[in-house]
Structure formats: structure tokens, C-alpha cells
Amino acid sequence: MTGDLLRLAARMERERRPFALATVVRSERPTSGKPGNSALIDPDGTMHGWIGGSCTRSEVIRHALEALRLGEPRLLAFGADEERPADLVKVSMSCASGGKVEVHINPVLPAPVLVVVGDSPVALALLGLGRAMGYRTVAAASSGEEVAGLADECAEDLAARVGLLASRPPGTRLFAVVATMGREDERTLALLAGTGPDYLGVVASPRRMRSVRAVLSGLGIADDAIGRIRGPAGLDLGAEQPEEIAVSILAEIVGETRRAGGGGAAAVEAGGGERSGGGREADAPGRAPENVARGGAVSGDVGTAGTGASGCAPRNVARTDASGRGGEADAGPAGRADPGNPVGGAPGGADATSAAAWATDPVCGMTVPVAGSPSAVHAGRTVHFCCEGCRGLFESTPEVFASNPATGPA
């Protein structure tokens, strides 16, 4: 991996921007990709670096975007035979150069954010355990030296932070637990529900939760949003002590994530079914940290520094320079590194993960991006190709390939 690519990856981690790292781990000639070649793929489908020619590039980008969506690494095997391990994702290698290449793709996601509202013993336990599990902890609507020592940052005015929480960078998972022990639970839950959290729970008894849901309904909160609120929160572990209750809540977040299959959102129980969780807590379905690389520090979103009256300030936070760029150079021959570009949009404004953004090369069968790929018009339909070679073959004998699958805008 080149120094430019390492610096770009470090910058994106500081800016809490997700990316996927693709590395060639094995190759058989003839192929231009060699072991150790690496590239970084943005959520918009831009590749920085080098992992080989056009026959592998488009498929690596497509699988990198899928790995980012699911939060799971994968190993691609281009041109693999049946003797290769079954856990490889086999991809056809139909281009004229031939050869075989294996590419490992690892999604690098921002550290998940855990918002804890309140300064109760359960709230303090959640902050401490959350940091130990790799969450970026935010203490909301609370004060005190104990909170300042446990949280990465404080947000005493939760209403002022709602916009930042809702517009968090793509790939940032947000979990929130209200542990105020009955102080303005309904107002706080209504605020947090609007941020679209992956998990929203409240520390309350089953009887108290029935009242909370009724009030939220009266406030105009949608039934499906109310149904996502877990109350009482946590797995039924018979928890009694604050630390045990915190463990039950965090365990439920992890459990929901695993049942949902990796990074996908968990299924919501109809009506937000009550669970005992030691008779004290409630969660909503959510996603917990996966076994994938995580971005560490923060800049410019919910992790932005800000000390309140409580004196709660970010701890161990890496900083960018005044420009926010950190001085890194553009990386790789294939793309540019520009943090000012919007994250999550494909070239031309299309969503890079949507079906409309991709097409099938009728010559070699590769999946290629619609934007920027070589194309030709046949029978009033635009056909896309992985490279000029495939387009040349198609144009020379279109009748041979016209019956093959070829998707793309007319």
C-alpha cells in the first residue's frame, strides 16, 4: 500500500467517512493485479489506488459498496475453479487476458455512536461499558464530574444536537438509551425518534412504558416509530445492579444485530413488545459493532467538541488541521481524494448501490457501472462494457452478443 493511500485512509477516518479497503492477496498470470496492490473505495463508488485492470475494477467496486452496506468483509475470487474454498465469492473472469485474482475487501466504518440521556447509575454504567466496547459515547441532558470522566463528549442541549445526529455521515450507526428514570422521558424519546437511530431504548418498567407510549401517540409520533422503542430495555438476564442492566441493554443491541444478519437493521417487534430485562429497561432494534475495521476519531458531526456547563469534553480525540484536510495528497492513479465531495452519491447523481447504476457487459458478462463505462447503442438500447476491447468485439459482430443479458438505460 502506498503512502498516499495510507494518508488518505487516515484522513477519512478522522473525518468519520466510511470506505472499503481492497487488497490483492493472490494472483495467477496473466493479470495486471499483483499481491499487495491496494485501493480505497468511497461510498460513491470512486476508487483510489490500483488493484488491476478494467475486468476486475468494476466488480471490486460493486462488491465494496455491498460490503459497506452490510458491514461485512469478503474475499473475491476472479476466475476461481471449483477446488477453491466455498467461502470465496466467485466472480467470472471472462476478459481476454485471462488469469486469476483474489481480492480481499474490508469495510472501514466510523465508530458507532452511543447517546446516553441522564446521569443515573444505569446511565453511568452504559457510558463506561460503551466506551470499552468501542462506541463513541455522548452524554446528553446530564451533568456532573462522573459523566465528564466517562463520556467522549457532552450534549446538554439535546434539541440543538438532533440535527447533527440525524445528518450523521453515512455508515455511522447510532444507538440511544434514555436512562433519566422518568424525567421528561416522552419529550426526549420524541426528539431521538426523529434522528432515525438504529436502536432506541428507555429504562422504565412495563407499566411506565404503557403510559409513555400513550403520551408519544398523543404527541403525534407514528405508530411504527413508537413500536421501535424498546421498553423496558435489555435482555431478560435477571439484571438488578446498574452494571448488570447496562450489560443487558448492550447485549440486546449485539443480539439484534446478529439475528438481522451482519450490518442489516433488525426486525422490529410489532407493537414494541415489552420485555423484562430485569424489570427496568427497554431497547429498540439496532446494530452493534461488527467485526470490521472502525474509524477512530471524529470531526464535524456528533463527535465535534463542545464543552458545556458540566465541563464534559471529548477525550482522546484526534484532530484535523484548520482546513480539515490534514495535508494529505491525492492517492492513486485512478481517482482523487476530495473530502468536499458529497458522500453517498454516485457519479451523475445516481445512487451507486442502486440497480440503475449498473449494467451487464453482453460480451464477458461482467457487471459494470453505467456512469463512465464504454457504451454503444444497439437497436435503440444503450449497452455498457467493461473495456474498449469488449465494445470493439460487440460492434464488430453485434448479432453474436445481442441475445446476451445487457442492462442499461434505453
C-alpha positions as CSV (number, residue, x, y, z in Angstrom):
1,M,0.0,0.0,0.0
2,T,1.4,3.4,-1.0
3,G,2.0,6.2,1.5
4,D,-0.6,8.4,-0.3
5,L,-3.2,5.7,0.1
6,L,-2.4,5.3,3.8
7,R,-2.7,9.1,4.3
8,L,-6.0,9.2,2.5
9,A,-7.3,6.4,4.7
10,A,-6.1,8.2,7.9
11,R,-7.8,11.4,6.7
12,M,-11.1,9.6,6.0
13,E,-11.0,8.0,9.5
14,R,-10.5,11.4,11.1
15,E,-13.5,12.8,9.1
16,R,-15.6,9.8,10.0
17,R,-16.1,8.9,6.4
18,P,-16.7,5.2,5.6
19,F,-14.6,3.4,3.0
20,A,-13.7,-0.1,1.8
21,L,-10.1,-1.2,1.5
22,A,-9.5,-3.7,-1.3
23,T,-6.2,-5.7,-1.4
24,V,-5.0,-8.2,-3.9
25,V,-3.9,-11.3,-1.9
26,R,-3.3,-13.8,-4.7
27,S,-2.9,-13.8,-8.5
28,E,-2.0,-16.1,-11.4
29,R,-0.6,-14.8,-14.6
30,P,-1.6,-13.2,-16.9
31,T,-3.0,-10.5,-14.7
32,S,-2.0,-6.9,-14.0
33,G,-3.1,-7.0,-10.3
34,K,-0.3,-8.3,-8.1
35,P,-0.4,-9.3,-4.4
36,G,-0.1,-6.3,-2.2
37,N,-1.8,-3.9,-4.7
38,S,-4.5,-1.9,-2.8
39,A,-7.2,0.5,-3.4
40,L,-9.7,2.5,-1.3
41,I,-13.3,2.8,-2.5
42,D,-15.5,5.7,-1.4
43,P,-19.3,5.2,-0.7
44,D,-19.9,7.0,-4.0
45,G,-18.0,4.3,-5.9
46,T,-14.8,6.2,-6.6
47,M,-11.7,4.1,-6.4
48,H,-8.3,5.4,-5.3
49,G,-5.3,3.2,-5.9
50,W,-4.7,0.2,-8.0
51,I,-5.9,-3.5,-7.9
52,G,-5.8,-4.4,-11.6
53,G,-7.3,-3.7,-14.9
54,S,-10.9,-3.0,-16.0
55,C,-12.0,-6.6,-15.9
56,T,-11.7,-6.6,-12.1
57,R,-12.2,-2.9,-11.3
58,S,-16.0,-2.7,-11.7
59,E,-16.7,-5.9,-9.8
60,V,-14.4,-4.8,-6.9
61,I,-16.3,-1.5,-6.7
62,R,-19.7,-3.2,-6.7
63,H,-18.7,-5.7,-4.0
64,A,-17.0,-2.9,-2.0
65,L,-20.3,-1.0,-1.9
66,E,-22.2,-4.1,-0.9
67,A,-19.6,-4.8,1.9
68,L,-20.1,-1.2,3.2
69,R,-23.8,-1.6,3.2
70,L,-23.7,-4.9,5.1
71,G,-20.7,-4.1,7.3
72,E,-19.0,-7.4,6.4
73,P,-15.7,-8.2,4.7
74,R,-15.5,-10.6,1.8
75,L,-12.9,-12.3,-0.4
76,L,-13.5,-12.2,-4.2
77,A,-12.0,-14.9,-6.4
78,F,-11.9,-13.9,-10.1
79,G,-11.7,-17.0,-12.4
80,A,-11.8,-19.4,-9.4
81,D,-12.2,-23.1,-10.1
82,E,-14.4,-25.5,-8.1
83,E,-11.5,-26.6,-6.0
84,R,-11.2,-23.2,-4.2
85,P,-12.8,-22.9,-0.7
86,A,-16.5,-22.4,-0.7
87,D,-16.3,-19.2,1.4
88,L,-14.9,-17.3,-1.5
89,V,-17.2,-15.1,-3.6
90,K,-16.5,-16.5,-7.1
91,V,-16.6,-14.0,-9.9
92,S,-16.2,-14.9,-13.6
93,M,-13.1,-13.8,-15.4
94,S,-14.2,-13.6,-19.0
95,C,-11.9,-10.9,-20.3
96,A,-9.3,-11.9,-22.9
97,S,-6.3,-11.5,-20.6
98,G,-7.4,-14.5,-18.5
99,G,-5.6,-15.1,-15.3
100,K,-6.9,-15.5,-11.7
101,V,-7.0,-12.9,-8.9
102,E,-8.2,-12.9,-5.3
103,V,-9.1,-9.6,-3.7
104,H,-10.0,-9.1,-0.1
105,I,-12.4,-6.3,0.7
106,N,-12.7,-4.9,4.2
107,P,-15.2,-2.2,5.1
108,V,-13.9,0.5,7.4
109,L,-16.8,2.2,9.2
110,P,-17.0,5.1,11.7
111,A,-17.1,4.1,15.3
112,P,-20.8,3.7,16.3
113,V,-22.2,6.4,18.5
114,L,-23.9,5.7,21.8
115,V,-26.1,8.5,23.1
116,V,-27.0,8.1,26.8
117,V,-29.5,10.5,28.3
118,G,-29.4,11.0,32.0
119,D,-26.9,10.8,34.9
120,S,-28.5,7.8,36.7
121,P,-26.3,4.9,37.8
122,V,-27.5,2.9,34.8
123,A,-26.5,5.8,32.5
124,L,-23.1,6.0,34.0
125,A,-22.7,2.2,33.6
126,L,-23.7,2.4,30.0
127,L,-21.2,5.2,29.3
128,G,-18.4,3.2,30.8
129,L,-19.2,-0.1,29.2
130,G,-20.0,1.6,25.9
131,R,-16.5,3.1,25.6
132,A,-15.0,-0.3,26.5
133,M,-16.9,-1.8,23.6
134,G,-15.6,0.8,21.1
135,Y,-18.6,3.1,20.9
136,R,-18.2,6.9,20.8
137,T,-20.2,7.9,23.9
138,V,-22.2,11.0,24.1
139,A,-23.8,12.1,27.4
140,A,-27.0,14.0,26.8
141,A,-29.0,16.2,29.1
142,S,-26.8,15.4,32.0
143,S,-24.1,17.0,34.2
144,G,-21.6,16.1,36.8
145,E,-18.0,15.1,37.1
146,E,-18.7,11.4,36.9
147,V,-20.3,11.9,33.5
148,A,-17.4,14.1,32.3
149,G,-15.0,11.3,33.2
150,L,-16.9,8.7,31.2
151,A,-18.2,10.3,28.1
152,D,-16.3,11.3,25.0
153,E,-18.5,14.4,24.8
154,C,-21.5,16.1,26.4
155,A,-24.6,17.4,24.6
156,E,-26.5,19.1,27.4
157,D,-28.9,20.7,24.9
158,L,-30.1,17.6,23.2
159,A,-32.6,19.5,21.0
160,A,-29.7,21.5,19.5
161,R,-27.9,18.3,18.6
162,V,-30.8,16.5,17.0
163,G,-30.0,17.9,13.5
164,L,-26.4,16.7,13.7
165,L,-27.5,13.2,14.9
166,A,-30.0,12.9,12.1
167,S,-27.5,14.0,9.4
168,R,-24.6,11.9,10.6
169,P,-22.2,10.6,8.0
170,P,-23.2,7.5,6.0
171,G,-22.2,4.3,7.8
172,T,-22.3,5.9,11.2
173,R,-24.5,3.7,13.5
174,L,-26.5,5.5,16.2
175,F,-27.7,3.9,19.4
176,A,-29.6,5.8,22.1
177,V,-30.8,4.9,25.6
178,V,-32.9,7.2,27.8
179,A,-31.9,6.5,31.4
180,T,-33.3,9.6,33.2
181,M,-35.5,7.5,35.5
182,G,-38.7,9.2,34.4
183,R,-37.6,12.8,33.9
184,E,-39.1,14.0,30.6
185,D,-38.8,10.6,29.0
186,E,-41.5,11.3,26.5
187,R,-40.1,14.6,25.2
188,T,-36.6,13.0,25.0
189,L,-37.8,9.9,23.1
190,A,-39.8,12.1,20.7
191,L,-36.6,14.0,19.9
192,L,-34.4,10.9,19.5
193,A,-37.0,9.1,17.4
194,G,-36.7,11.8,14.8
195,T,-32.9,11.1,14.3
196,G,-33.6,7.6,12.9
197,P,-31.5,5.7,15.4
198,D,-30.5,2.1,14.8
199,Y,-31.6,1.5,18.4
200,L,-33.7,3.5,20.8
201,G,-34.4,2.2,24.3
202,V,-35.6,3.6,27.6
203,V,-35.1,2.5,31.2
204,A,-38.6,2.1,32.6
205,S,-40.9,-0.5,34.0
206,P,-43.6,-2.3,31.8
207,R,-46.4,-0.3,33.5
208,R,-44.5,3.0,32.9
209,M,-43.9,2.1,29.3
210,R,-47.6,1.8,28.6
211,S,-48.0,5.3,29.8
212,V,-45.0,6.5,27.8
213,R,-46.4,5.0,24.6
214,A,-49.8,6.6,25.1
215,V,-48.2,10.0,25.6
216,L,-46.0,9.6,22.5
217,S,-49.1,8.7,20.4
218,G,-50.8,11.8,21.7
219,L,-47.8,13.8,20.6
220,G,-48.3,12.6,17.0
221,I,-45.4,10.1,16.9
222,A,-46.1,7.5,14.3
223,D,-47.0,4.0,15.5
224,D,-44.1,2.3,13.7
225,A,-41.7,4.7,15.4
226,I,-43.2,4.0,18.8
227,G,-43.1,0.3,18.1
228,R,-39.3,0.5,17.6
229,I,-38.8,1.8,21.1
230,R,-37.7,-1.0,23.5
231,G,-39.2,-0.6,26.9
232,P,-38.2,-1.9,29.3
233,A,-34.8,-2.3,27.7
234,G,-32.4,-5.2,27.7
235,L,-32.3,-8.9,27.6
236,D,-34.1,-10.7,30.4
237,L,-31.0,-11.7,32.3
238,G,-32.5,-11.1,35.7
239,A,-30.4,-8.0,36.0
240,E,-30.6,-5.9,39.2
241,Q,-27.4,-3.9,39.6
242,P,-26.9,-0.9,37.3
243,E,-23.9,-2.5,35.6
244,E,-25.9,-5.7,35.0
245,I,-28.7,-3.7,33.5
246,A,-26.2,-1.9,31.2
247,V,-24.9,-5.2,30.1
248,S,-28.4,-6.5,29.3
249,I,-29.0,-3.4,27.1
250,L,-25.7,-3.7,25.2
251,A,-26.2,-7.4,24.8
252,E,-29.6,-6.9,23.3
253,I,-28.1,-4.5,20.7
254,V,-25.5,-7.1,19.7
255,G,-28.1,-9.9,19.7
256,E,-30.5,-7.9,17.4
257,T,-27.6,-7.2,15.0
258,R,-26.6,-10.8,14.8
259,R,-30.2,-12.0,14.2
260,A,-30.5,-9.4,11.5
261,G,-27.5,-10.8,9.6
262,G,-24.4,-8.7,9.9
263,G,-24.9,-4.9,9.5
264,G,-28.6,-5.0,8.4
265,A,-31.3,-3.5,10.5
266,A,-33.0,-5.8,12.9
267,A,-36.6,-6.7,12.5
268,V,-39.0,-4.7,14.7
269,E,-41.3,-6.5,17.1
270,A,-44.8,-5.4,16.4
271,G,-46.1,-3.0,19.0
272,G,-42.7,-2.8,20.7
273,G,-43.4,-5.8,22.8
274,E,-42.4,-5.3,26.4
275,R,-39.6,-7.4,27.9
276,S,-38.5,-7.6,31.5
277,G,-34.7,-7.0,31.1
278,G,-34.6,-7.2,34.9
279,G,-37.8,-5.2,35.0
280,R,-36.0,-1.9,34.3
281,E,-35.2,-1.3,30.7
282,A,-36.2,-1.1,27.0
283,D,-34.4,-1.1,23.7
284,A,-35.2,-0.9,20.1
285,P,-33.8,-3.0,17.3
286,G,-30.4,-1.9,16.3
287,R,-27.0,-2.7,15.0
288,A,-23.9,-3.1,17.1
289,P,-20.2,-3.0,16.3
290,E,-19.3,-5.6,13.7
291,N,-16.0,-7.5,13.3
292,V,-14.8,-4.9,10.8
293,A,-12.4,-2.1,11.0
294,R,-13.6,1.1,12.6
295,G,-12.7,4.7,12.1
296,G,-11.5,6.2,15.3
297,A,-11.7,9.9,15.8
298,V,-14.3,12.5,14.8
299,S,-14.5,15.8,13.1
300,G,-17.5,17.8,12.2
301,D,-20.6,15.8,13.3
302,V,-21.9,14.3,16.5
303,G,-18.4,13.9,17.8
304,T,-17.5,17.6,17.4
305,A,-16.0,19.0,20.5
306,G,-18.1,21.2,22.8
307,T,-17.8,21.7,26.5
308,G,-20.9,22.5,28.4
309,A,-21.5,23.7,31.9
310,S,-20.7,20.3,33.2
311,G,-17.2,20.5,31.8
312,C,-17.7,17.3,29.8
313,A,-15.3,17.4,26.9
314,P,-14.1,15.0,24.3
315,R,-11.3,12.6,25.4
316,N,-8.6,11.1,23.3
317,V,-9.9,12.8,20.1
318,A,-7.7,13.1,17.1
319,R,-7.8,16.4,15.3
320,T,-7.5,17.5,11.8
321,D,-5.8,20.7,10.9
322,A,-7.6,24.0,10.3
323,S,-8.5,23.1,6.8
324,G,-9.9,19.7,7.9
325,R,-7.7,18.0,5.2
326,G,-4.7,17.1,7.3
327,G,-2.4,17.9,4.4
328,E,-2.7,14.5,2.6
329,A,-2.0,14.2,-1.1
330,D,-4.4,12.7,-3.6
331,A,-4.0,9.0,-3.8
332,G,-3.7,6.5,-6.5
333,P,-3.7,6.7,-10.3
334,A,-7.4,6.0,-10.6
335,G,-9.1,8.7,-8.6
336,R,-9.0,11.8,-6.5
337,A,-9.3,12.4,-2.7
338,D,-11.6,15.3,-2.1
339,P,-13.4,15.4,1.3
340,G,-15.6,18.2,0.0
341,N,-17.4,15.8,-2.4
342,P,-20.7,14.6,-1.1
343,V,-20.6,11.1,0.4
344,G,-23.2,8.6,-0.9
345,G,-23.9,9.8,-4.4
346,A,-22.8,8.0,-7.5
347,P,-21.4,9.9,-10.5
348,G,-24.1,11.7,-12.3
349,G,-26.3,11.9,-9.1
350,A,-27.3,8.2,-9.2
351,D,-27.2,6.1,-6.0
352,A,-24.1,3.9,-6.5
353,T,-25.8,1.0,-4.9
354,S,-29.0,1.1,-7.0
355,A,-29.7,-1.4,-9.8
356,A,-30.0,1.5,-12.3
357,A,-26.3,2.4,-11.7
358,W,-25.1,-0.9,-13.0
359,A,-25.2,-2.9,-16.3
360,T,-24.1,-6.2,-17.6
361,D,-21.4,-6.4,-20.3
362,P,-23.0,-8.6,-23.0
363,V,-19.6,-9.8,-24.2
364,C,-17.9,-11.0,-21.0
365,G,-20.8,-11.0,-18.5
366,M,-19.1,-8.5,-16.1
367,T,-21.1,-6.1,-14.0
368,V,-20.1,-2.6,-14.9
369,P,-21.0,0.9,-13.7
370,V,-23.3,2.8,-16.1
371,A,-21.5,6.1,-15.3
372,G,-18.2,6.4,-17.1
373,S,-18.1,2.9,-18.8
374,P,-17.7,2.5,-22.5
375,S,-21.0,2.1,-24.3
376,A,-22.7,1.6,-27.6
377,V,-26.2,1.9,-28.9
378,H,-27.8,-1.2,-30.4
379,A,-31.4,-1.5,-31.6
380,G,-32.2,1.7,-29.7
381,R,-30.8,0.5,-26.5
382,T,-27.6,1.7,-24.7
383,V,-25.2,-1.2,-23.9
384,H,-22.3,-0.8,-21.5
385,F,-19.0,-2.6,-21.5
386,C,-16.1,-3.2,-19.0
387,C,-13.5,-2.0,-21.5
388,E,-12.9,-0.9,-25.1
389,G,-11.9,-4.4,-26.1
390,C,-15.4,-5.8,-25.3
391,R,-17.1,-2.8,-27.0
392,G,-15.0,-3.5,-30.1
393,L,-15.9,-7.1,-30.2
394,F,-19.6,-6.2,-29.8
395,E,-19.5,-3.6,-32.6
396,S,-17.8,-6.0,-35.0
397,T,-20.3,-8.8,-34.5
398,P,-23.3,-7.5,-32.6
399,E,-25.5,-10.3,-33.8
400,V,-23.4,-12.8,-31.8
401,F,-23.9,-10.9,-28.5
402,A,-27.2,-9.2,-28.9
403,S,-29.1,-12.0,-27.2
404,N,-27.0,-11.9,-24.1
405,P,-28.2,-10.0,-21.0
406,A,-27.3,-6.3,-21.3
407,T,-29.0,-3.9,-18.9
408,G,-28.8,-0.1,-19.2
409,P,-30.9,2.9,-19.9
410,A,-32.6,3.0,-23.3
